[in-house]
Amino acid sequence: MILLLTRVIVTRAELAKTAADGAEWRRLFEQEQAAHRTTQAALEEERKRMDAATESSHMAEMLLRHLGHPTTPAGGP
């Protein structure tokens, strides 16, 4: 009885509840990991789009310079 009171040993019901809690925490952890992977993939795709847009703007600027057009903003130096 003393071992039960000092929580050195636990009842089957307590053990089952702890196991169920552990399984729920594990499920939530895996769900969070999946959401994190989805977010990381979306951010990587956005980075690729931004890189492509930057490269396109550089190519357009080089083309305009080659054609003799000014490439500075209207109010710029």
Buried (B, 14 or more C-beta within 10 A) or exposed (E): EEEEEEEEEEEEEEEEEEEEEEEEEEEEEEEEEEEEEEEEEEEEEEEEEEEEEEEEEEEEEEEEEEEEEEEEEEEEE
